[in-house]
């Protein structure tokens, strides 16, 4: 028999979700069968799995050690970190990149070139840092609540307990977290605009296509932007991601004739080559620099109206200064 005692980090979650987290290799059919047979109980009583657990509650699994081992990954957070080999040039030590932290959430300024979440076992990601920095236990494993492309820098959020993680996820799904980006794009933009289009995703090539009219399988997207500063043939813009779809900003701005500088998928080859030769630029100049928490609920209600910003990367600044788009002391930028 294994007993799990609910602590403050896990309180407020559904019983079945917590059991699924612990027995992460078990099927839903197995878990609900064990609940029906009282092999999994809540406070020594039969449960359906839909119950909301409170701090101090007892979850008992009347299962053999062999059965638990069969349905549990068996790899602790410490072991998971140790299994990741060091990768030259990339570190998960991001303490100097924490832009906001309290008892419930953490916001990290992700560098370009670093994954938010692992794509394979040997990858290094922001999640590795979150696992090291945020206390974990067998019922709660912290992780990034939002994702940025590998070569996009900026703010990544994570909850430090189950309630906070759930509220962050709900807020992101409900578009209650406003995300603002800085992007350097080709051409001159002189006026602000909010534009709509339709996005279709090709999973095989991991690319998207933008069309002005709806086509089969497409989804509607809305992107707002305004010019901040301009050089001879590039403009620094602020972008409001009104709908959050994969590659939305990069593909939408390219569709409008203003591809993001340095973007290998949707960018301008000639411009990218120029920036690579002059500045050794290796990633797109797109930075998620500001979030605003709106309509937050539950444990995160106190964060309503909170804004968090992240400084632009040194390479971003180097290109802006070199192209005389932004200079130190410019109050607008």
C-alpha positions, -999 to +999 in steps of 0.1 A: +000+000+000+012+035-009-002+066+009+001+100-007-006+130+016-018+161-002+003+192+005-003+229-002+012+227-037-013+200-047-044+211-029-073+222-051-068+197-078-090+168-089-082+134-073-080+116-107-056+142-121-033+137-091-034+099-094-027+102-132+003+124-123+016+098-099+008+067-120+018+085-152+020+053-173-014+039-162-044+040-185-075+059-175-094+026-176-071+011-150-072+041-127-111+044-127-114+006-122-091+008-092-113+037-079-145+016-084-130-014-066-118+009-037-081+000-045-076+038-046-093+057-018-096+093-006-095+097+032-102+059+035-135+063+015-146+052-020-141+080-045-150+086-082-119+107-091-138+139-096-133+150-059-113+182-052-086+174-027-075+196+002-043+199+020-038+170+044-060+146+025-049+110+023-048+092-010-042+055-005-032+031-033-039-005-023-016-018-050+015-040-049+049-025-052+052-043-085+020-028-099+030+007-088+064+003-104+048-009-136+026+022-140+051+048-127+080+062-147+102+056-117+125+085-125+127+112-099+131+149-108+167+147-096+173+116-118+157+133-148+180+162-145+211+140-141+201+120-172+204+151-194+240+155-206+257+190-207+254+207-240+282+230-251+273+266-252+239+262-235+233+263-198+201+259-179+214+282-151+189+310-157+187+326-123+200+359-138+171+357-163+143+355-137+122+387-144+095+380-118+089+355-090+066+352-060+052+323-040+030+311-068+046+319-102+079+325-119+087+343-151+119+336-170+135+355-199+143+327-223+174+332-245+171+325-282+184+291-291+170+274-260+139+251-262+110+258-238+103+221-235+123+191-246+118+176-280+139+146-272+155+131-241+189+147-247+176+183-252+183+211-228+152+233-221+138+260-199+119+233-181+152+218-169+158+251-150+123+252-137+127+217-124+159+227-106+145+260-093+110+251-082+104+226-054+088+194-067+073+163-051+058+130-064+024+147-069+035+179-086+061+185-113+064+222-124+067+231-160+063+259-185+028+272-190+034+288-223+058+280-252+081+300-274+099+288-305+135+278-300+149+309-317+124+333-302+135+349-269+113+363-241+091+355-212+081+320-202+058+315-172+055+286-148+033+279-118+051+269-085+022+247-073-007+228-088-033+256-083-011+282-098-001+260-128-038+253-134-048+290-132-020+300-156-030+273-181-067+284-179-057+321-183-036+313-214-063+292-229-089+319-222-066+347-236-065+364-202-027+369-205-019+396-230+014+390-248+034+417-265+065+411-287+092+433-302+102+423-338+126+438-363+110+434-397+120+441-433+107+474-449+092+505-435+060+505-415+046+539-407+012+532-393-003+509-366-028+483-377-047+453-366-050+426-393-068+394-398-061+363-419-063+325-418-035+301-408-031+265-420-005+242-404+015+216-421+026+192-394+050+173-416+071+203-424+064+222-392+054+253-412+022+273-416+006+291-445-013+323-443-043+332-466-065+362-467-096+340-470-107+309-452-096+275-466-103+240-454-086+233-421-075+269-415-081+290-383-087+327-380-058+348-367-056+384-355-023+403-352-019+439-340+013+459-346+027+494-344+060+510-355+084+519-327+115+530-347+128+526-382+161+525-402+166+527-439+150+494-448+139+478-415+114+487-388+112+478-351+076+471-343+056+462-312+033+432-318+002+422-299-006+386-302-043+387-301-048+351-312-019+327-303-012+303-331+021+285-340+045+308-359+017+334-361+038+365-359+065+353-382+042+339-409+017+368-407+043+395-410+059+377-439+025+374-456+022+412-452+055+417-469+074+425-437+092+392-427+110+391-394+148+397-397+168+365-393+138+342-397+150+310-415+115+298-424+095+328-434+122+354-437+140+372-466+172+353-476+191+383-487+184+403-455+192+372-434+225+368-451+234+404-446+227+402-409+245+370-405+277+383-422+276+417-404+265+407-369+268+368-368+230+368-363+217+332-359+181+336-348+150+356-357+147+390-341+115+383-322+113+389-285+083+383-262+092+413-240+060+420-220+030+401-205+000+416-188-020+394-165-057+402-168-089+385-154-068+361-133-089+339-109-085+318-078-051+317-062-037+342-088-064+369-085-040+392-068-020+394-100-047+411-120-032+440-139+003+429-132+028+436-160+061+418-164+088+429-189+121+413-201+151+432-215+159+427-251+188+403-258+223+418-265+223+406-301+190+423-307+203+455-293+236+451-313+217+450-346+194+479-337+223+501-327+244+490-357+216+498-382+208+531-363+173+520-357+177+524-319+204+543-300+210+544-263+189+571-247+160+568-272+130+570-248+105+554-272+126+522-277 
